[in-house]
């Protein structure tokens, strides 16, 4: 029952008086939630020093160290990616010829591998894998890192 149509009177139907405020609050809440969703997803750096979309903050990198030269480990990484998928790109980090990286596609997922020397006898490998929509796939990264170790043992 409506008694008055203006704020000075008694109004039992609050929608007529506060309708624009409620609409404004809904838009504000939607904008805040959309902003939070964008903040939770966004650009993340890869082990190859590039940036890509990611929608997860969980672990997506597996590292391993080997008592081999950097060239031996890098060639093993290239062979593992070529056997399991397609080698897309190779990187040499700007400013240094020491760090080498590669990008590939394995099982329709993007994989980045970084190879860098720790000292003259030890080399470190970082393997990172992301599925569609930037979701991390740590199982694939671990599998590829294990295959690199097996390739070095041959």
N, C-alpha and C positions, 0 to 999 in steps of 0.2 A: 504494500500500500504506500503510495507516494503522497506525502503531505505538502512538500514544497519542491520547486525545481531550482532553487538557488542555495548557495552555501550558508546563508544566514538562517535558514529555516530548518525544520526537522526533516531529515531525509532517511528513509528506511532502505532505499535502494542506493547503495554507495557507488555503484558502477557509474551512475550519471555524474557524480561529483569527482570521483577519483579515477575514472576511466583512462585519462591521458597519463596519469602517474603510473598506473599499472602497466600500460603499454610501454612506457619509457623504462620501467624497471625490467621488463621482460627483454627488451632490446639490450639493456646494459648487461644483464646476466648472460645473455647469449654471446655478447662481445667478449666478456671476460672469459667464458669457457672456450671460445674459439681462440683467443689469445693464449690461454694455457695449453691448448692442444698444439698450437704452433711452437710454443716454447719447449714442449716435451719432445717434439720432433724437429728436425732441422739438419743443418750441415754438421758433419763430424769429419775429422781428419782420418786418413787411412794410414797404414804403415808405409805406403809409398809416397807420403807427404802430399797427397792430393786431398780434395774434399768431395764428399758425396752425401746424399740424403740418408738419414738414419732415423728410425722410429723406435729405437730401443737404447737403453743405457746399460745393458748387460754386457758381460765380457764377450768379446768377439775375436780376440787375438790369442794365438798359441805361439809360444816361443820355444826355441831349442838351441842348444850350443853343441858344436861339433869340433873335434880336433882335426880339422881339415882346412885347406886354404880356401880363400873366398871364391876363387874361380871354380874349384871342384864343387863347392856347395851350390853356387849359382847355376852351374850347368845341370846339376841334379834337380834343382827346383824347376828349371825350364823343361827338362825331360818329363818330370812328374805332371806338370800342367799340360804339356802336349799329349801325354798318354791319356789323361783323364778328361780333357776338354780342348779348348782353343786358347792359344796365347794371343792376347789382344794387343798388348803394349809393353815395351821395356823402358825403364827409366834409369837415368843416372842422376843422383841428387845434385842440383846446381851448387857450384863452389867446391865440390869434391869429386874425385873419381873413385872414392873408396866405397861409398854406399850404392848398391844397385838394387833395383826393385823391378817387379813385373806385375802385370795385371792380366787376368785370364777369366774365362767362363768355364765353369765346371758344373754340370747338371743344371744349367740355366741359372746359376748363381755366380755373382761376381766374386773373384778371389784376388787378393793382393798379397804378394810375398816380398819381404824386404830382407836383403842379405847384407850384413856388415861385419867387418872384422872386429873382434874384441882385442886381440893382440896378434902377434905374428903367426901363432899356431892355432888360435881358436876363432871360429866364426859363429855369429849368431844369426838365426833365421826367425823372422816373425811372419806368421801366416794369419791372414784375416779373411773371413768369408761372410758375405751378406746375401740373403735371399731377396725376393721381391719385397717392395715397400721398405727396404732398409733394415729388415729384421736380421739379427745376427744368427749365424749358423756355426756355432763353436764345434759341433761334431765334425762337420766337413773340414774345418781348419785343422782339427786334431788329426784327422785321417790323412790329409795332405802332408802335414808335418811328419807323421810316421812314415809315409811313403818316401819322403826325402831322406830320412834316416836309413831306410832299407836300401834305397838306391846308392847311398854312400857306402854301405857295407858290402856291396857287390864287388 
